[in-house]
Amino acid sequence: MRRNYCYYSQFAGSLAATIPDSALRAKLLTPVVNNRESVSAKARALHEALGRVLGGGVSRWQIEQALVEARRWMDERRAALPALMREARSDGSELAVVLLGRPYTVLSGTMNKSIPELIGAQGVKCFSQSMLEVKPEDRAAIEPLLGSVHWAYAAQILAAAEAVGRSPSLYPVIL
């Protein structure tokens, strides 16, 4: 099922275009990048935007290779997160909290109001939902619900909450 992401950040370009200072506005790059398009199409949009600033200093091929490398790097880091959680919990500590929510809420100290630090100060380990390994059997009971959710983060939060709820030593905290 194709899911959509929150549109909050998509307004940044429109807001930036209304900056009254034309000199400042001219410095902003606002390429239209559709994440459902191919890497080549994304590179084309970025090359066009960067070309206005860098001239011929960077080729479309270089941008495409940078996008491929960045995606590989991100995928490797994301895949390593569950192992970090398992390792951190291997000391025998039972109680732990999994912070559920959109990444920009969970991971930002300003947005999460330092709740992870408050919980940690009580001696309880905190993990983000991105560190949780959600298996198909964890999702099975709520699959009909997930099938009706068209927002990507909402579906991830629900699946993580179900997985946490099935674990006797993990507790969810939604931010």
C-alpha positions in Angstrom: 0.0 0.0 0.0 1.3 3.4 -0.9 1.3 5.7 2.1 1.7 9.5 2.2 3.9 11.5 4.4 2.9 14.6 6.5 2.6 17.7 4.4 3.9 20.1 7.0 7.4 20.5 5.6 6.0 20.8 2.0 4.9 24.3 2.9 8.5 25.4 3.4 9.1 26.3 -0.3 5.9 28.3 -0.5 6.7 30.2 2.7 10.3 30.8 1.5 9.0 32.2 -1.8 7.1 34.9 0.2 10.2 36.3 1.9 10.1 40.1 1.3 13.9 40.5 0.9 14.5 39.6 -2.8 18.2 39.3 -2.3 17.7 36.7 0.4 14.9 35.0 -1.5 17.3 34.7 -4.5 19.7 32.6 -2.4 17.1 29.9 -1.6 17.0 26.7 -3.6 13.6 25.3 -3.9 13.7 22.3 -6.3 10.5 20.3 -6.7 11.6 16.8 -5.8 9.0 14.0 -5.9 10.2 11.1 -3.8 8.1 8.6 -5.9 10.2 9.4 -9.0 13.4 7.8 -10.0 16.8 8.8 -8.7 17.5 10.2 -12.1 14.4 12.4 -12.0 15.4 13.7 -8.5 18.9 14.3 -9.7 17.6 16.3 -12.7 15.5 18.6 -10.4 18.4 19.1 -8.0 20.8 19.7 -10.9 18.6 22.4 -12.3 18.3 24.1 -8.9 22.0 23.8 -8.1 23.0 24.9 -11.6 21.7 28.4 -10.9 24.2 28.6 -8.0 27.1 26.4 -9.1 26.9 26.8 -12.8 28.6 23.8 -14.4 30.5 22.9 -11.3 28.6 19.8 -10.6 27.2 17.3 -13.1 23.8 15.6 -13.0 25.7 12.3 -12.8 27.6 13.5 -9.7 24.3 14.5 -8.1 22.7 11.1 -9.0 25.7 9.2 -7.5 25.5 11.4 -4.4 21.8 10.5 -4.0 22.5 6.8 -4.4 25.3 6.9 -1.9 23.3 9.0 0.6 20.4 6.5 0.3 22.8 3.5 0.8 24.3 5.2 3.9 20.9 6.0 5.3 19.6 2.5 4.7 22.7 0.9 6.4 22.3 3.2 9.5 18.6 2.5 9.7 19.1 -1.3 9.4 21.7 -1.1 12.3 19.3 0.6 14.8 17.5 -2.5 16.1 20.9 -4.1 16.9 21.9 -1.0 18.9 18.7 -1.4 20.9 19.3 -5.1 21.5 22.9 -4.4 22.6 21.8 -1.6 24.9 19.3 -4.0 26.5 21.7 -6.9 26.7 22.8 -5.9 30.2 19.7 -7.6 31.7 17.7 -4.4 32.4 14.1 -5.3 32.0 12.1 -2.0 31.9 12.6 0.2 28.9 10.5 2.8 27.1 10.0 3.1 23.4 9.2 6.6 22.2 6.6 6.6 19.6 5.9 9.5 17.2 7.0 11.2 14.0 10.8 11.3 13.8 10.9 15.1 13.9 8.9 15.0 17.2 10.7 12.1 18.9 14.3 13.1 18.0 14.1 16.8 18.5 14.8 18.0 22.1 12.6 21.0 21.5 9.7 19.0 20.1 9.9 16.2 22.7 10.2 18.7 25.6 13.2 16.7 26.9 10.9 13.8 28.0 13.6 11.2 27.0 16.0 12.8 29.4 13.4 12.9 32.2 12.7 9.2 31.8 16.4 8.5 31.5 17.1 10.4 34.8 14.8 7.8 36.5 17.2 5.0 35.3 14.9 3.8 32.5 16.4 3.4 29.1 14.6 5.1 26.2 14.6 4.0 22.6 13.0 5.6 19.5 10.5 3.5 17.5 13.1 3.5 14.7 15.2 1.2 16.8 12.4 -1.3 17.3 12.3 -4.3 15.1 8.6 -4.8 14.1 8.1 -8.2 12.7 5.1 -9.3 10.5 3.7 -11.3 13.4 3.7 -8.1 15.5 1.5 -6.4 12.9 -0.8 -9.3 12.1 -3.5 -8.5 14.7 -3.8 -4.9 13.4 -3.3 -5.5 9.7 -6.9 -4.6 8.9 -6.5 -1.3 10.7 -3.2 -0.6 9.0 -4.8 -1.3 5.7 -7.1 1.7 6.2 -4.4 4.2 7.3 -3.0 6.2 4.5 -0.4 8.2 6.5 3.1 6.6 6.6 4.0 7.8 10.1 0.6 6.9 11.6 1.0 3.4 10.3 4.5 3.1 11.6 3.4 4.4 15.0 0.5 2.0 15.3 2.7 -1.0 14.2 5.4 0.0 16.8 2.7 0.4 19.5 1.4 -3.1 18.8 4.9 -4.5 18.9 5.8 -2.7 22.2 2.4 -3.8 23.7 3.3 -7.4 23.0 6.6 -7.1 24.8 6.4 -7.7 28.6 9.3 -5.3 29.3 8.8 -2.5 26.9 6.4 0.5 27.5 5.3 2.9 24.9 5.3 6.7 25.3 3.8 8.7 22.5 5.2 12.1 21.8 
